[in-house]
Amino acid sequence: MSLHDDAVLVLKGYEGQEELRQAYLDHLATHPDGLWKACHAGHLTASALVIDPERGRVLLTLHRKLRMWLQMGGHCEPGDHSLEAAALREATEESGVAGLTLLPGGPVRLDRHPIPPPCHWHYDVQYAVLAPPGAEHAISDESLDVRWFAYGEVADVADESVVRLLEATRARL
């Protein structure tokens, strides 16, 4: 199965955010290259919130270009066989944490946001991953910092999209 076919199946199976979900499906139907950064009309991205429910905290990255605290994530790559695989790869690369596992149940949320030209939109498919006990993190080349935040601190450092992702993830736990 191709990554495009996987994305369509994942989105068709996703429950909630109906209007946004349909916008994602319409985008993929209109743009066969809609998964790739080269699609200037916008492209899907895969992200994952790294969560440590035992200690009530999440690991966020201070994004090098945006200078914002965000969940881990980024563009799909040709070697990704699924959106889940892309999200898990991005989370592992950007956090430096080995042994992350996907929270069952598929994507936690969808978040579409504008980005600077030449592209116009990121259609982010957001997952959550569980950190193993004693997880050690590292700062990647894409980050200025990587840091754990207690659930209650997230709204003070991150934007509403991260807060909504945390709320949806906690509701699923």
Salt bridges, closest charged atoms under 4 A:
ASP5 OD1 - HIS4 ND1 4.00
GLU18 OE2 - ARG21 NH2 2.79
ASP52 OD2 - ARG57 NE 2.93
GLU77 OE2 - ARG89 NH1 3.29
ASP80 OD1 - ARG89 NE 2.83
GLU90 OE2 - ARG89 NH1 3.04
GLU93 OE1 - ARG89 NH1 3.35
ASP111 OD2 - HIS113 ND1 2.82
ASP111 OD1 - ARG164 NH2 3.72
ASP145 OD2 - ARG147 NH2 2.60
